[in-house]
Amino acid sequence: MIRRVAVLPQPPLLIPELAAGAADECAELREACLAAARRLTSASPDWVVVGAAPGAPAVPEHASGSFRGYGVDLGVSLSRVTAPETELPLPALVAGWLRERADASSVRVHLVDPATPPGQCELFGRRLGEPAAVLVLGDGSSRHGPRSPGGEDDRAGFFDNRVRDALAEADAHSLGGLDPDFAVELGAGGRAPWQVLAGLAAGGDWTADVLYSAAPFGVGYHVAVWEQA
């Protein structure tokens, strides 16, 4: 059995209807994300999704929601089963949008609190077992350059280069070693989900393919696919 993990960012700008005038600027990132999502579906039509949200709220299976809170009433669903709309956190909304465009059947969303310590994140990952298709959602530092949302920090490049290299080498140990305090200082919301991946992939023999790594809007965005035969 082939197992695949897709690591993607989760900016609302991924969605053309939300990107408005920046839709064309996001085209390369969006295409990389959709390509990675399609590769997940080729491994399994049913995905396990890992993301971060304050308080780690439970996300019901088969739920549907809307990007209304981000400015556009665009509905998405976590499965092909019709369900009443509920308020979904951003990782679940993005996962639902990707599911529909990659023709996956369902996504089962697991959230961790962004402040979860590395060891607990890795334990969470190990407890997920060995699902065939896993989507990991999280952004890098929000402090790249003077126009970045978090304000410029010269260390942002170092941080996201390390993440990119770890993703390119399928290096779970390096992801597990990311410092949570440093990640907070740099506004890197993906730290906890990446460390769940570190636990999920620990000890395995994985190959990796980085499809995108840049900071087009002052935020580090990484797209990669890990595979284990």
HELIX and SHEET records of a PDB file:
HELIX    1   1 PRO A   12  LEU A   14  5                                   3    
HELIX    2   2 PRO A   16  ALA A   19  1                                   4    
HELIX    3   3 ALA A   20  ALA A   22  5                                   3    
HELIX    4   4 ALA A   27  ALA A   43  1                                  17    
HELIX    5   5 PHE A   67  TYR A   70  5                                   4    
HELIX    6   6 LEU A   90  ALA A  102  1                                  13    
HELIX    7   7 PRO A  118  ARG A  127  1                                  10    
HELIX    8   8 ALA A  156  ALA A  168  1                                  13    
HELIX    9   9 ALA A  172  GLY A  176  1                                   5    
HELIX   10  10 PRO A  180  GLU A  185  1                                   6    
HELIX   11  11 ARG A  191  ALA A  201  1                                  11    
SHEET    1   A 6 SER A 106  VAL A 112  0                                        
SHEET    2   A 6 ASP A  46  ALA A  52  1                                        
SHEET    3   A 6 ALA A 133  LEU A 137  1                                        
SHEET    4   A 6 ARG A   3  LEU A   8  1                                        
SHEET    5   A 6 TYR A 221  GLN A 228 -1                                        
SHEET    6   A 6 THR A 207  ALA A 214 -1                                        
SHEET    1   B 2 SER A  64  SER A  66  0                                        
SHEET    2   B 2 GLY A  75  SER A  77 -1                                        
END                                                                             
